[in-house]
Amino acid sequence: MSKRHGSHWHLVTYDIRDAGRWRKAYRLLRGHGERLQYSVFRVRASDQQLERLRWELERILDSEDDLLILSLCPSCGRRVKERNSEDAWRDEPPVRFTE
């Protein structure tokens, strides 16, 4: 999906129990976003584009499958970190608390 006025980042994640349905959902999302993990994608879309994507996913999914779509605010979308990316873990490690 191209950057259009009114589009913003969404995190799309799914738990699909059937390998065939999983592959269909994966192929659909691969064409719309950036894969972050096995079943997690970051998608830039307008509300209309996101609704169309959700509708297409619903046609693939079964009642036993799960789908979660989270809208990210602009600063949240920029702060999504991937463990395997070059700059993902440049922040200082968290402070360890001792008891």
Secondary structure, 3 states (H helix, E strand, C coil): CCCCCCCEEEEEEEECCCHHHHHHHHHHHHCCEEEEECCEEEEEECHHHHHHHHHHHHHHCCCCCEEEEEECCHHHHHCCCCCCCCCCCCCCCCCCCCC
